[in-house]
Amino acid sequence: MEVTGAPEVATGARTASEPHLPIDAIRPPRPGRWIAAVVAVFAMVWLLYTIIVNENLHWDVIVEYLTDGRILGGLWVTIQLTVLSMVIGLALGVLAAVMQLSGSPVLRAASGLYTWFFRGTPLLVQLIFWFNIGLVFPSFGIGVPFDGPKLIEWQANELITPFTAALLGLAINEGAYMAEIVRAGIRSVDPGQREAAEALGMSHRQVLRRVVLPQAMRVIIPPTGNQFISMLKTTSMVSVIAGAELLTVSQRIYLGNFEVIAMLIVASIWYIVLTTIASVGQHFIEKRFERGHHALQTRVRRNLRPFGKGSV
């Protein structure tokens, strides 16, 4: 008896054993892309040429004040405000995020009120408020509450300097945003990780420090880096309370030499330098925390790989 279909099976087996040939696809022409690229290059060259040859920009003044001692002093204040505000804001954000995920309704309400208020009011208003806090509380002290005797007391006008007011406004406002970032990072961790750690006898603090936060850092790091870069530029708002940072110093100088545009360009150059350095640092930090994630993905793909090339 003749068996039909056998040649087709054999042909199919031979086809499956043959190596796959690469596809030699021809990309369709895209003249619009080339025209857009030429226009973009022309616009950038024209803009750069216009800026360089413009005599009203006074490049000699820009070069002179770029490394001026007063500008470098304001630059250092900007760096200090950025780093301190981010460190304090991150600590407040972690605390508020843990409170939001707590089983206590009182702690959740307190954390929710904090993030609601400081995210809902403009940062500029908060800076002005902290700078004028002495109008509400003329003095601060440590002692018996409810108008009891004070053991130590400070005058608000002496304690709240422009730098202190700027630090309070920036850090507390940043803490409200970091709380949401940290909370999202903690929620991204599989709940089974927490349950397994608790089954091993770990306390809540140990689970958070050793299991949850290390895994949540992969989600927390990118937006935190963006917040740090944003904070570098947000410190310029401190100029409204004369915080002696980069923009404030630049304004004081151009009020004396009337080189408004030149001094603003000096400040902008330093802001670009700082944000560039921060962006490079963020890139390497993200790569460092992505290492473990990529290793896990590689192990999963290797485990799911077929046993052999000819396996069915």
Secondary structure by P-SEA (a helix, b strand, c coil): ccccaaaaaaaaaaaaacccccccccccccaaaaaaaaaaaaaaaaaaaaaaaccccaaaaaaaacccaaaaaaaaaaaaaaaaaaaaaaaaaaaaaaaaacccaaaaaaaaaaaaaaaaccaaaaaaaaaacccccccccccccccccccbbbbccccccaaaaaaaaaaaaaaaaaaaaaaaaaaaccaaaaaaaaaacccaaaaaaccccccccccccaaaaaaaaaaaaacccccccccccaaaaaaaaaaaccaaaaaaaaaaaaaaaaaaaaaaaaaaaaaaaaaaaaaaaaaaaaaacccccccc
